[in-house]
Amino acid sequence: MWFNIIIAALAAYMLGNLNGAFLASQRIAGEDIRKKGSGNAGLTNFIRNYGARPAIMVVITDMGKAILACLVGGGLLAPFGHEIAGRALGGLFVILGHAFPALLGFKGGKGILSGVTVALCLDWRIGLFVFGIFLVAYWLTHYVSLGSVLSSGSFGFIYAIFHWEERFAVVVGFLLSALIVWLHRGNIHRLLKGQERKTNLFGGGNKK
C-alpha cells in the first residue's frame, strides 16, 4: 500500500505544478503572470490583468487537475479500502504542488479554486456549502480574499462535523484549511488595514 501512497502523492504534486494562470498567461500573451499585478499565479490576479473571458482556461486547468489528482489518489487506495483517504491525499498534494511548484521555482498560487474542487471531490454537498460561503462573502464585499479565507477556513470544521469517522480525510481537511488561510496571510493583513483591493470577477478586473 505504501507504494501506492507514494505514487498518488507524487502524481498529485506534479499535477499541481500545472498552474492554470501561468499557462494561460503564457498562451494568450507570452507573459509570466507572476511578473504582473500582485505577482500571484492565481485566478484573481489573472482576471485583474487579462479579464474574465480568458480566465476560463485557468478555471478548467486548476479544477481539472484537482479532480484528476483526487481520482488518481482514490483509485490507487481503493483496493485497500481507503478510497476517500486516497482522494484526500491527492487533494492535499495537488494543492501543495499548486502553491509550491518545483517546475516554477516553488512560486505558485494560493489554491482556492483547486481547494474548492477538492472539497467537492470529498463530499460534493460540503463542497457546495463551502463554495456558497465564498460567493456570499464575495457578493457582499467584492473581496475575493475574504471569501477565500472564510470558505477555506470553514472546510475542515464542516467536514469534521459530518465525517468524523474518516479520520485521515478530517486531518487533511484541517491541513488544507490551515494551508490556504496561511497562503492568504498577506491579504488578511491588508484587509485588517483596509488596503485590500476589490475585484470584479465577472468583468474586467479591479473594482473601484
Phi and psi in degrees as a GROMACS rama.xvg file:
@    title "Ramachandran Plot"
@    xaxis  label "Phi"
@    yaxis  label "Psi"
@TYPE xy
-62.3287  -35.1743  TRP-2
-61.5044  -44.1673  PHE-3
-63.6508  -37.7267  ASN-4
-62.8911  -45.5822  ILE-5
-63.9934  -43.6153  ILE-6
-63.6664  -42.3419  ILE-7
-62.0939  -43.8059  ALA-8
-65.9825  -45.3251  ALA-9
-65.1328  -43.5196  LEU-10
-62.1641  -43.0781  ALA-11
-65.7505  -41.5207  ALA-12
-62.3465  -43.4573  TYR-13
-67.7598  -35.6454  MET-14
-62.149  -38.2071  LEU-15
-61.2259  -25.9344  GLY-16
-68.1881  -16.9934  ASN-17
-80.4568  82.4385  LEU-18
-80.5804  119.024  ASN-19
-61.3023  -43.9941  GLY-20
-65.1748  -41.0766  ALA-21
-65.5428  -47.9068  PHE-22
-64.4337  -40.3296  LEU-23
-68.9935  -40.1248  ALA-24
-65.8858  -35.6205  SER-25
-66.1286  -40.4933  GLN-26
-70.9643  -44.495  ARG-27
-90.5747  -21.4692  ILE-28
-136.75  -3.07337  ALA-29
63.8485  28.9325  GLY-30
-120.095  163.398  GLU-31
-101.029  112.711  ASP-32
-54.7222  -25.7007  ILE-33
-72.8553  -8.6438  ARG-34
-102.741  11.0166  LYS-35
-127.207  151.5  LYS-36
57.2877  -126.566  GLY-37
-75.5993  -12.7389  SER-38
84.6781  3.00477  GLY-39
-91.6746  135.477  ASN-40
-89.1694  66.9842  ALA-41
-137.783  175.974  GLY-42
-62.7902  -43.0758  LEU-43
-62.355  -48.6758  THR-44
-64.2768  -34.473  ASN-45
-63.5421  -47.6725  PHE-46
-63.1648  -39.1644  ILE-47
-61.4438  -30.8503  ARG-48
-99.6458  -28.0723  ASN-49
-124.513  -6.49923  TYR-50
92.7086  172.424  GLY-51
-80.3569  -33.4367  ALA-52
-61.3174  -51.88  ARG-53
-70.6361  -9.08563  PRO-54
-68.6598  -12.1159  ALA-55
-60.064  -29.9191  ILE-56
-64.8715  -38.9586  MET-57
-66.6814  -45.1991  VAL-58
-60.6322  -47.5414  VAL-59
-62.9929  -43.5126  ILE-60
-65.9958  -50.0235  THR-61
-73.7433  -33.5497  ASP-62
-74.3631  -40.3993  MET-63
-62.0995  -43.369  GLY-64
-67.3966  -33.5478  LYS-65
-68.7675  -42.1429  ALA-66
-61.2738  -46.6794  ILE-67
-63.3963  -41.6468  LEU-68
-62.1838  -41.9995  ALA-69
-66.8458  -40.4224  CYS-70
-66.0363  -42.0953  LEU-71
-64.0924  -47.8588  VAL-72
-61.3978  -44.6935  GLY-73
-64.3077  -40.526  GLY-74
-66.0178  -37.9696  GLY-75
-73.1295  -28.9649  LEU-76
-100.786  -8.71714  LEU-77
-58.7977  -39.8246  ALA-78
-61.0955  -18.8523  PRO-79
-100.944  8.01423  PHE-80
80.0447  22.4048  GLY-81
-128.923  48.5675  HIS-82
-63.4849  -45.8426  GLU-83
-64.7329  -40.5791  ILE-84
-61.7257  -37.2016  ALA-85
-65.5531  -40.7777  GLY-86
-62.6577  -42.4526  ARG-87
-63.5458  -41.5012  ALA-88
-61.3898  -47.4152  LEU-89
-60.5902  -39.8684  GLY-90
-63.8284  -42.3353  GLY-91
-62.9374  -46.3192  LEU-92
-77.5456  -25.4288  PHE-93
-70.6244  -33.5701  VAL-94
-69.6495  -40.1789  ILE-95
-61.8317  -40.7603  LEU-96
-66.7921  -33.2195  GLY-97
-71.4836  -41.9005  HIS-98
-78.198  -36.4788  ALA-99
-129.38  68.3008  PHE-100
-76.921  119.045  PRO-101
-61.214  -34.2398  ALA-102
-73.9598  -11.8266  LEU-103
-122.464  29.4933  LEU-104
70.3157  24.5169  GLY-105
63.2143  24.3604  PHE-106
-122.099  99.2914  LYS-107
-121.918  -142.239  GLY-108
-105.352  -171.69  GLY-109
-99.4331  -6.33577  LYS-110
81.2025  12.0804  GLY-111
-69.0534  -40.2882  ILE-112
-65.5654  -47.3159  LEU-113
-66.1477  -34.3711  SER-114
-64.4099  -43.1837  GLY-115
-62.6548  -38.167  VAL-116
-65.0452  -40.592  THR-117
-61.2194  -42.7225  VAL-118
-58.9604  -41.726  ALA-119
-63.2416  -37.1625  LEU-120
-70.7738  -29.2203  CYS-121
-80.7152  -42.0088  LEU-122
-160.371  105.428  ASP-123
-60.1723  -29.8256  TRP-124
-68.3812  -44.4745  ARG-125
-67.9935  -38.0598  ILE-126
-59.1156  -43.3735  GLY-127
-66.0162  -37.7226  LEU-128
-63.7243  -45.2084  PHE-129
-63.3327  -42.4688  VAL-130
-63.5025  -35.5755  PHE-131
-61.9242  -39.1904  GLY-132
-60.0307  -44.0983  ILE-133
-59.9135  -48.3261  PHE-134
-61.9053  -43.4714  LEU-135
-63.8618  -46.3126  VAL-136
-62.9513  -41.4119  ALA-137
-68.1133  -43.0973  TYR-138
-61.8429  -37.0688  TRP-139
-77.1223  -30.1834  LEU-140
-122.735  -23.6922  THR-141
63.4331  22.214  HIS-142
-100.08  107.34  TYR-143
-62.2172  -39.6874  VAL-144
-63.9634  -38.4717  SER-145
-65.0278  -45.0828  LEU-146
-60.8961  -38.6135  GLY-147
-65.5557  -45.1261  SER-148
-66.0348  -44.7382  VAL-149
-66.5019  -42.7969  LEU-150
-70.5509  -47.6241  SER-151
-68.4776  -37.3848  SER-152
-65.9108  -26.9784  GLY-153
-84.7753  -20.5431  SER-154
-58.9125  -49.5176  PHE-155
-57.4587  -42.814  GLY-156
-67.4202  -44.5723  PHE-157
-65.401  -42.1261  ILE-158
-64.1941  -39.8249  TYR-159
-63.3955  -36.3782  ALA-160
-62.8242  -41.5197  ILE-161
-96.3346  -16.2465  PHE-162
-136.726  45.0369  HIS-163
-60.2147  -27.2159  TRP-164
-69.9408  -21.6325  GLU-165
-90.0879  74.8246  GLU-166
-59.5942  -43.2182  ARG-167
-64.7707  -44.3455  PHE-168
-63.2022  -35.8514  ALA-169
-63.968  -45.0107  VAL-170
-60.6836  -44.4607  VAL-171
-62.2066  -39.4121  VAL-172
-58.5454  -44.5635  GLY-173
-67.9878  -37.4324  PHE-174
-63.6471  -42.7943  LEU-175
-63.6784  -43.4389  LEU-176
-58.9987  -48.8062  SER-177
-64.1312  -41.2703  ALA-178
-63.142  -48.7018  LEU-179
-68.8383  -38.1683  ILE-180
-63.1912  -42.5486  VAL-181
-62.0101  -39.5276  TRP-182
-65.2852  -20.9085  LEU-183
-98.5226  16.6781  HIS-184
-60.0418  -36.4738  ARG-185
-64.9921  -40.6462  GLY-186
-65.4384  -39.015  ASN-187
-61.399  -42.5897  ILE-188
-61.6655  -43.1511  HIS-189
-69.5545  -35.3565  ARG-190
-61.6867  -43.8624  LEU-191
-65.7108  -29.3006  LEU-192
-93.5998  -0.281849  LYS-193
71.6758  26.5683  GLY-194
-111.894  2.69427  GLN-195
-74.444  141.387  GLU-196
-85.2945  141.906  ARG-197
-85.2591  155.988  LYS-198
-135.38  139.11  THR-199
-96.7213  94.7227  ASN-200
-65.305  -23.3896  LEU-201
-108.336  13.3505  PHE-202
-131.369  -130.834  GLY-203
-95.9734  2.38953  GLY-204
128.768  -114.813  GLY-205
-64.1228  146.664  ASN-206
-117.075  128.483  LYS-207
